[in-house]
Protein backbone atom coordinates (compact mmCIF):
# COMPACT_ATOMS: atom_id res chain seq x y z
CA UNK A 1 0.00 0.00 0.00
CA UNK A 2 2.86 2.33 0.87
CA UNK A 3 4.50 1.70 -2.52
CA UNK A 4 1.28 2.54 -4.40
CA UNK A 5 0.90 5.79 -2.43
CA UNK A 6 4.52 6.70 -3.15
CA UNK A 7 4.10 5.94 -6.84
CA UNK A 8 0.88 7.99 -7.10
CA UNK A 9 2.39 11.00 -5.29
CA UNK A 10 5.53 10.94 -7.45
CA UNK A 11 3.31 10.83 -10.54
CA UNK A 12 1.36 13.90 -9.39
CA UNK A 13 4.48 15.86 -8.45
CA UNK A 14 6.29 14.93 -11.67
CA UNK A 15 3.31 15.87 -13.79
CA UNK A 16 3.12 19.26 -12.06
CA UNK A 17 6.81 19.95 -12.72
CA UNK A 18 6.50 19.04 -16.40
CA UNK A 19 3.29 21.05 -16.84
CA UNK A 20 4.99 24.23 -15.56
CA UNK A 21 7.43 24.29 -18.44
CA UNK A 22 5.79 26.40 -21.13
CA UNK A 23 7.25 26.79 -24.62
CA UNK A 24 8.59 30.13 -25.77
CA UNK A 25 5.95 32.40 -27.31
CA UNK A 26 5.81 32.49 -31.10
CA UNK A 27 6.29 36.00 -32.56
CA UNK A 28 3.24 37.34 -34.40
CA UNK A 29 5.39 38.24 -37.42
CA UNK A 30 5.98 34.54 -38.08
CA UNK A 31 2.42 34.18 -39.36
CA UNK A 32 2.46 37.25 -41.61
CA UNK A 33 3.79 37.79 -45.08
CA UNK A 34 3.68 40.25 -47.95
CA UNK A 35 2.24 39.52 -51.38
CA UNK A 36 3.71 41.70 -54.11
CA UNK A 37 1.85 42.01 -57.40
CA UNK A 38 3.36 42.78 -60.81
CA UNK A 39 4.24 46.42 -61.53
CA UNK A 40 1.61 48.81 -62.84
CA UNK A 41 2.08 51.38 -65.62
CA UNK A 42 4.13 53.63 -63.32
CA UNK A 43 6.49 50.77 -62.39
CA UNK A 44 5.24 50.47 -58.81
CA UNK A 45 4.10 47.19 -57.23
CA UNK A 46 0.93 46.85 -55.21
CA UNK A 47 1.55 45.09 -51.90
CA UNK A 48 -0.87 43.13 -49.71
CA UNK A 49 -0.24 41.92 -46.17
CA UNK A 50 -1.39 38.35 -45.53
CA UNK A 51 -2.09 37.00 -42.03
CA UNK A 52 -1.77 33.22 -42.12
CA UNK A 53 -3.56 32.69 -38.79
CA UNK A 54 -6.76 34.53 -39.69
CA UNK A 55 -6.57 34.45 -43.50
CA UNK A 56 -7.02 38.22 -43.61
CA UNK A 57 -5.53 40.18 -46.51
CA UNK A 58 -4.97 43.92 -46.02
CA UNK A 59 -3.71 46.35 -48.67
CA UNK A 60 -0.40 48.06 -47.93
CA UNK A 61 -0.41 50.31 -50.99
CA UNK A 62 1.92 50.69 -53.94
CA UNK A 63 5.65 50.95 -53.39
CA UNK A 64 8.96 50.41 -55.15
CA UNK A 65 9.17 46.86 -56.52
CA UNK A 66 11.67 44.39 -55.14
CA UNK A 67 14.23 43.77 -57.87
CA UNK A 68 14.72 40.12 -56.96
CA UNK A 69 11.01 39.23 -57.13
CA UNK A 70 9.79 40.44 -60.51
CA UNK A 71 11.56 39.94 -63.83
CA UNK A 72 9.54 41.15 -66.83
CA UNK A 73 9.06 38.52 -69.57
CA UNK A 74 10.95 39.02 -72.81
CA UNK A 75 8.49 37.07 -74.96
CA UNK A 76 4.87 35.96 -74.90
CA UNK A 77 4.96 32.78 -72.82
CA UNK A 78 1.30 31.98 -72.14
CA UNK A 79 -0.27 31.20 -68.76
CA UNK A 80 2.27 28.54 -67.72
CA UNK A 81 5.38 30.12 -69.19
CA UNK A 82 6.61 31.39 -65.82
CA UNK A 83 6.35 27.92 -64.33
CA UNK A 84 8.19 26.46 -67.30
CA UNK A 85 11.00 29.01 -66.99
CA UNK A 86 11.32 28.37 -63.26
CA UNK A 87 11.90 24.66 -63.73
CA UNK A 88 14.08 25.25 -66.79
CA UNK A 89 16.46 27.42 -64.73
CA UNK A 90 16.98 24.67 -62.11
MODELLER restraints for C-alpha pairs under 7 A, 6 or more apart:
rsr = mdl.restraints
at = mdl.atoms
rsr.add(forms.Gaussian(group=physical.xy_distance, feature=features.Distance(at['CA:31:A'], at['CA:51:A']), mean=5.96, stdev=0.5))
rsr.add(forms.Gaussian(group=physical.xy_distance, feature=features.Distance(at['CA:31:A'], at['CA:52:A']), mean=5.11, stdev=0.5))
rsr.add(forms.Gaussian(group=physical.xy_distance, feature=features.Distance(at['CA:31:A'], at['CA:53:A']), mean=6.19, stdev=0.5))
rsr.add(forms.Gaussian(group=physical.xy_distance, feature=features.Distance(at['CA:32:A'], at['CA:50:A']), mean=5.60, stdev=0.5))
rsr.add(forms.Gaussian(group=physical.xy_distance, feature=features.Distance(at['CA:32:A'], at['CA:51:A']), mean=4.58, stdev=0.5))
rsr.add(forms.Gaussian(group=physical.xy_distance, feature=features.Distance(at['CA:32:A'], at['CA:52:A']), mean=5.86, stdev=0.5))
rsr.add(forms.Gaussian(group=physical.xy_distance, feature=features.Distance(at['CA:33:A'], at['CA:49:A']), mean=5.87, stdev=0.5))
rsr.add(forms.Gaussian(group=physical.xy_distance, feature=features.Distance(at['CA:33:A'], at['CA:50:A']), mean=5.23, stdev=0.5))
rsr.add(forms.Gaussian(group=physical.xy_distance, feature=features.Distance(at['CA:33:A'], at['CA:51:A']), mean=6.68, stdev=0.5))
rsr.add(forms.Gaussian(group=physical.xy_distance, feature=features.Distance(at['CA:34:A'], at['CA:47:A']), mean=6.60, stdev=0.5))
rsr.add(forms.Gaussian(group=physical.xy_distance, feature=features.Distance(at['CA:34:A'], at['CA:48:A']), mean=5.66, stdev=0.5))
rsr.add(forms.Gaussian(group=physical.xy_distance, feature=features.Distance(at['CA:34:A'], at['CA:49:A']), mean=4.62, stdev=0.5))
rsr.add(forms.Gaussian(group=physical.xy_distance, feature=features.Distance(at['CA:34:A'], at['CA:50:A']), mean=5.93, stdev=0.5))
rsr.add(forms.Gaussian(group=physical.xy_distance, feature=features.Distance(at['CA:35:A'], at['CA:47:A']), mean=5.64, stdev=0.5))
rsr.add(forms.Gaussian(group=physical.xy_distance, feature=features.Distance(at['CA:35:A'], at['CA:48:A']), mean=5.04, stdev=0.5))
rsr.add(forms.Gaussian(group=physical.xy_distance, feature=features.Distance(at['CA:35:A'], at['CA:49:A']), mean=6.25, stdev=0.5))
rsr.add(forms.Gaussian(group=physical.xy_distance, feature=features.Distance(at['CA:35:A'], at['CA:50:A']), mean=6.99, stdev=0.5))
rsr.add(forms.Gaussian(group=physical.xy_distance, feature=features.Distance(at['CA:36:A'], at['CA:45:A']), mean=6.33, stdev=0.5))
rsr.add(forms.Gaussian(group=physical.xy_distance, feature=features.Distance(at['CA:36:A'], at['CA:46:A']), mean=5.96, stdev=0.5))
rsr.add(forms.Gaussian(group=physical.xy_distance, feature=features.Distance(at['CA:36:A'], at['CA:47:A']), mean=4.59, stdev=0.5))
rsr.add(forms.Gaussian(group=physical.xy_distance, feature=features.Distance(at['CA:36:A'], at['CA:48:A']), mean=6.51, stdev=0.5))
rsr.add(forms.Gaussian(group=physical.xy_distance, feature=features.Distance(at['CA:37:A'], at['CA:45:A']), mean=5.65, stdev=0.5))
rsr.add(forms.Gaussian(group=physical.xy_distance, feature=features.Distance(at['CA:37:A'], at['CA:46:A']), mean=5.39, stdev=0.5))
rsr.add(forms.Gaussian(group=physical.xy_distance, feature=features.Distance(at['CA:37:A'], at['CA:47:A']), mean=6.32, stdev=0.5))
rsr.add(forms.Gaussian(group=physical.xy_distance, feature=features.Distance(at['CA:38:A'], at['CA:45:A']), mean=5.72, stdev=0.5))
rsr.add(forms.Gaussian(group=physical.xy_distance, feature=features.Distance(at['CA:38:A'], at['CA:70:A']), mean=6.85, stdev=0.5))
rsr.add(forms.Gaussian(group=physical.xy_distance, feature=features.Distance(at['CA:39:A'], at['CA:45:A']), mean=4.37, stdev=0.5))
rsr.add(forms.Gaussian(group=physical.xy_distance, feature=features.Distance(at['CA:44:A'], at['CA:62:A']), mean=5.90, stdev=0.5))
rsr.add(forms.Gaussian(group=physical.xy_distance, feature=features.Distance(at['CA:44:A'], at['CA:63:A']), mean=5.46, stdev=0.5))
rsr.add(forms.Gaussian(group=physical.xy_distance, feature=features.Distance(at['CA:44:A'], at['CA:64:A']), mean=5.22, stdev=0.5))
rsr.add(forms.Gaussian(group=physical.xy_distance, feature=features.Distance(at['CA:44:A'], at['CA:65:A']), mean=5.81, stdev=0.5))
rsr.add(forms.Gaussian(group=physical.xy_distance, feature=features.Distance(at['CA:45:A'], at['CA:62:A']), mean=5.28, stdev=0.5))
rsr.add(forms.Gaussian(group=physical.xy_distance, feature=features.Distance(at['CA:45:A'], at['CA:63:A']), mean=5.59, stdev=0.5))
rsr.add(forms.Gaussian(group=physical.xy_distance, feature=features.Distance(at['CA:45:A'], at['CA:64:A']), mean=6.19, stdev=0.5))
rsr.add(forms.Gaussian(group=physical.xy_distance, feature=features.Distance(at['CA:45:A'], at['CA:65:A']), mean=5.13, stdev=0.5))
rsr.add(forms.Gaussian(group=physical.xy_distance, feature=features.Distance(at['CA:46:A'], at['CA:61:A']), mean=5.63, stdev=0.5))
rsr.add(forms.Gaussian(group=physical.xy_distance, feature=features.Distance(at['CA:46:A'], at['CA:62:A']), mean=4.16, stdev=0.5))
rsr.add(forms.Gaussian(group=physical.xy_distance, feature=features.Distance(at['CA:46:A'], at['CA:63:A']), mean=6.51, stdev=0.5))
rsr.add(forms.Gaussian(group=physical.xy_distance, feature=features.Distance(at['CA:47:A'], at['CA:59:A']), mean=6.30, stdev=0.5))
rsr.add(forms.Gaussian(group=physical.xy_distance, feature=features.Distance(at['CA:47:A'], at['CA:60:A']), mean=5.32, stdev=0.5))
rsr.add(forms.Gaussian(group=physical.xy_distance, feature=features.Distance(at['CA:47:A'], at['CA:61:A']), mean=5.65, stdev=0.5))
rsr.add(forms.Gaussian(group=physical.xy_distance, feature=features.Distance(at['CA:47:A'], at['CA:62:A']), mean=5.96, stdev=0.5))
rsr.add(forms.Gaussian(group=physical.xy_distance, feature=features.Distance(at['CA:48:A'], at['CA:57:A']), mean=6.38, stdev=0.5))
rsr.add(forms.Gaussian(group=physical.xy_distance, feature=features.Distance(at['CA:48:A'], at['CA:58:A']), mean=5.58, stdev=0.5))
rsr.add(forms.Gaussian(group=physical.xy_distance, feature=features.Distance(at['CA:48:A'], at['CA:59:A']), mean=4.42, stdev=0.5))
rsr.add(forms.Gaussian(group=physical.xy_distance, feature=features.Distance(at['CA:48:A'], at['CA:60:A']), mean=5.27, stdev=0.5))
rsr.add(forms.Gaussian(group=physical.xy_distance, feature=features.Distance(at['CA:49:A'], at['CA:57:A']), mean=5.58, stdev=0.5))
rsr.add(forms.Gaussian(group=physical.xy_distance, feature=features.Distance(at['CA:49:A'], at['CA:58:A']), mean=5.15, stdev=0.5))
rsr.add(forms.Gaussian(group=physical.xy_distance, feature=features.Distance(at['CA:49:A'], at['CA:59:A']), mean=6.16, stdev=0.5))
rsr.add(forms.Gaussian(group=physical.xy_distance, feature=features.Distance(at['CA:49:A'], at['CA:60:A']), mean=6.40, stdev=0.5))
rsr.add(forms.Gaussian(group=physical.xy_distance, feature=features.Distance(at['CA:50:A'], at['CA:56:A']), mean=5.95, stdev=0.5))
rsr.add(forms.Gaussian(group=physical.xy_distance, feature=features.Distance(at['CA:50:A'], at['CA:57:A']), mean=4.63, stdev=0.5))
rsr.add(forms.Gaussian(group=physical.xy_distance, feature=features.Distance(at['CA:50:A'], at['CA:58:A']), mean=6.64, stdev=0.5))
rsr.add(forms.Gaussian(group=physical.xy_distance, feature=features.Distance(at['CA:51:A'], at['CA:57:A']), mean=6.48, stdev=0.5))
